[in-house]
Amino acid sequence: MNEISLYLVSYILLLSLGFIIFRYLVRRDYLSRGKLSPVITFLQALLFFVYGGFPYLYLENDWPAIYGPRFIHITGVLFIYLGLGVILYGMSRIGVLRSMGRGSPHLEQTGLYSRSRNPQAIACGLYVLGFLILWPSWYAAGWAVLFLPLIHLMVLSEEEHLRRIHGQDYLDYCEKVPRYLGPNSFCRNSLD
């Protein structure tokens, strides 16, 4: 199998696994248990671990050598550190267990969560973007783009769960705070 074929097969496999894990298994756990089981938490973490290792399929042999202007290096490193910083801050703010769908169902609406309903997802995106800036290629761009549907699938399942357990409070929160950034992104208007 050539490199492009391996890349495409891996890409489709990761996206398919993301759909199965987030839109089927995570949803099922949230519906039946009200939180994620250790097995589903592990599968979710494993998916992101495999996603994180995905670049090793296409990185050049001289990785981690960085070429290009110094400001590109600085920009990429800043995105990576900013992403990691926000991830760690968000986890410290709501707790590691709640970050992984296993803690108490308290609805955090202050700090970073008053600007975005998913600041850790945005931070992970900055982290991925930092790698794309430091090691640009079509493969890296595809890897960065793959992050978008994976994280969105996770967010959709979390939103359904939060809407179910917090009801109108969550809908009110959705009206005030965007899903990601910028203008408010949708949140269903009913509790279905």
C-alpha positions as CSV (number, residue, x, y, z in Angstrom):
1,M,0.0,0.0,0.0
2,N,1.5,3.3,-0.9
3,E,1.8,6.3,1.4
4,I,-1.3,8.2,0.1
5,S,-3.5,5.1,0.2
6,L,-2.4,4.4,3.8
7,Y,-3.1,8.0,4.7
8,L,-6.6,7.9,3.2
9,V,-7.5,4.6,4.7
10,S,-6.3,5.8,8.1
11,Y,-8.2,9.0,7.7
12,I,-11.5,7.3,6.9
13,L,-11.0,4.7,9.7
14,L,-10.4,7.4,12.3
15,L,-13.4,9.4,11.1
16,S,-15.6,6.3,11.2
17,L,-14.3,5.3,14.6
18,G,-15.0,8.8,15.8
19,F,-18.6,8.6,14.6
20,I,-19.1,5.2,16.2
21,I,-17.5,6.2,19.5
22,F,-19.0,9.7,19.9
23,R,-22.4,9.4,18.2
24,Y,-23.2,5.8,19.3
25,L,-21.2,4.6,22.3
26,V,-20.9,8.0,24.2
27,R,-24.6,8.8,23.6
28,R,-25.6,5.4,24.8
29,D,-23.6,5.8,28.0
30,Y,-24.9,9.2,28.7
31,L,-28.5,8.0,28.2
32,S,-28.2,4.8,30.2
33,R,-25.7,5.8,32.9
34,G,-25.8,9.7,33.0
35,K,-22.0,9.7,32.6
36,L,-19.3,7.8,30.7
37,S,-18.2,4.3,31.7
38,P,-14.5,3.6,32.2
39,V,-14.5,1.6,29.0
40,I,-16.0,4.4,26.9
41,T,-13.8,7.0,28.5
42,F,-10.8,4.8,27.6
43,L,-12.1,4.4,24.0
44,Q,-12.6,8.1,23.7
45,A,-9.1,8.8,25.0
46,L,-7.6,6.0,22.8
47,L,-9.2,7.6,19.7
48,F,-7.6,11.0,20.4
49,F,-4.3,9.2,21.2
50,V,-4.4,7.5,17.9
51,Y,-5.4,10.7,16.2
52,G,-2.4,12.4,17.9
53,G,-0.1,9.7,16.5
54,F,-1.6,9.9,13.0
55,P,1.0,12.5,11.8
56,Y,3.8,9.9,12.2
57,L,2.4,8.3,9.0
58,Y,3.4,11.3,6.9
59,L,6.1,13.3,8.7
60,E,9.4,13.7,6.8
61,N,12.3,11.5,7.9
62,D,14.1,14.6,9.3
63,W,11.3,15.4,11.7
64,P,11.4,17.3,14.0
65,A,13.6,19.6,11.9
66,I,11.7,22.9,11.3
67,Y,12.4,25.0,8.2
68,G,11.3,28.5,7.3
69,P,11.3,31.9,8.8
70,R,11.8,32.4,12.6
71,F,8.4,34.1,13.0
72,I,6.7,30.9,11.7
73,H,8.5,28.9,14.4
74,I,7.5,31.3,17.0
75,T,3.9,31.4,15.8
76,G,3.6,27.6,15.7
77,V,5.1,27.2,19.2
78,L,2.9,29.9,20.6
79,F,-0.2,28.2,19.2
80,I,0.9,24.9,20.7
81,Y,1.7,26.4,24.2
82,L,-1.5,28.5,24.2
83,G,-3.5,25.4,23.3
84,L,-1.9,23.4,26.0
85,G,-2.3,26.2,28.5
86,V,-6.0,26.6,27.9
87,I,-6.5,22.8,28.0
88,L,-4.8,22.6,31.4
89,Y,-6.6,25.7,32.7
90,G,-10.0,24.4,31.5
91,M,-9.3,21.0,33.1
92,S,-8.3,22.6,36.4
93,R,-11.4,24.8,36.3
94,I,-13.9,22.0,35.9
95,G,-11.8,19.0,37.0
96,V,-10.3,16.1,35.0
97,L,-13.2,13.8,35.6
98,R,-15.8,16.3,34.4
99,S,-13.6,17.0,31.4
100,M,-13.8,13.4,30.5
101,G,-17.6,13.1,31.1
102,R,-17.3,11.2,34.4
103,G,-17.7,13.9,37.0
104,S,-20.6,15.7,38.6
105,P,-23.0,17.3,36.0
106,H,-22.5,20.9,37.3
107,L,-22.9,23.4,34.4
108,E,-19.8,25.6,34.3
109,Q,-20.7,29.1,33.0
110,T,-17.9,31.3,34.3
111,G,-14.3,32.0,33.2
112,L,-13.5,30.6,29.8
113,Y,-16.9,29.0,29.7
114,S,-18.6,32.4,29.7
115,R,-16.9,33.0,26.2
116,S,-17.3,29.6,24.7
117,R,-19.2,26.4,25.6
118,N,-16.2,24.4,24.4
119,P,-13.0,26.3,25.2
120,Q,-11.0,23.0,25.5
121,A,-12.0,22.0,22.0
122,I,-10.8,25.4,20.7
123,A,-7.6,24.9,22.6
124,C,-7.0,21.5,21.1
125,G,-7.6,23.1,17.7
126,L,-4.9,25.7,18.4
127,Y,-2.5,22.9,19.4
128,V,-3.2,21.1,16.1
129,L,-2.9,24.3,14.2
130,G,0.5,24.9,15.8
131,F,1.8,21.6,14.4
132,L,0.4,22.4,11.0
133,I,2.3,25.8,11.1
134,L,5.6,24.1,12.2
135,W,5.4,21.2,9.7
136,P,3.3,22.3,6.8
137,S,2.3,19.7,4.2
138,W,-0.9,18.5,2.5
139,Y,-0.9,15.6,4.9
140,A,-0.6,17.8,7.9
141,A,-3.5,20.0,6.6
142,G,-5.6,16.9,6.2
143,W,-4.7,15.9,9.8
144,A,-5.7,19.3,11.0
145,V,-9.0,19.2,9.1
146,L,-9.8,15.7,10.5
147,F,-9.8,17.3,14.0
148,L,-12.9,19.4,13.1
149,P,-15.4,16.6,12.5
150,L,-13.9,14.5,15.4
151,I,-14.3,17.2,18.0
152,H,-17.7,18.3,16.6
153,L,-19.0,14.8,17.0
154,M,-17.9,14.7,20.6
155,V,-19.4,18.2,21.3
156,L,-22.8,17.2,19.8
157,S,-23.0,14.2,22.1
158,E,-22.0,16.3,25.1
159,E,-24.5,19.0,24.2
160,E,-27.4,16.4,24.0
161,H,-26.4,15.1,27.5
162,L,-26.1,18.6,29.0
163,R,-29.4,19.6,27.5
164,R,-31.1,16.5,29.0
165,I,-29.7,17.0,32.5
166,H,-29.8,20.8,32.8
167,G,-32.9,21.5,30.7
168,Q,-33.8,25.2,30.4
169,D,-30.7,26.3,32.2
170,Y,-28.6,24.8,29.4
171,L,-30.8,26.3,26.7
172,D,-30.4,29.7,28.3
173,Y,-26.6,29.2,28.5
174,C,-26.7,28.3,24.8
175,E,-28.5,31.5,24.0
176,K,-25.8,33.6,25.7
177,V,-22.6,31.7,24.8
178,P,-21.5,30.4,21.4
179,R,-20.7,26.7,20.9
180,Y,-17.1,27.6,19.8
181,L,-16.3,31.2,19.0
182,G,-17.9,34.2,17.3
183,P,-21.6,34.6,16.9
184,N,-23.7,32.2,18.8
185,S,-23.8,28.8,17.2
186,F,-27.0,26.8,17.4
187,C,-28.4,25.0,20.3
188,R,-31.7,23.3,19.9
189,N,-34.6,25.4,21.1
190,S,-36.5,22.6,22.7
191,L,-35.7,19.9,25.2
192,D,-37.0,17.1,23.0
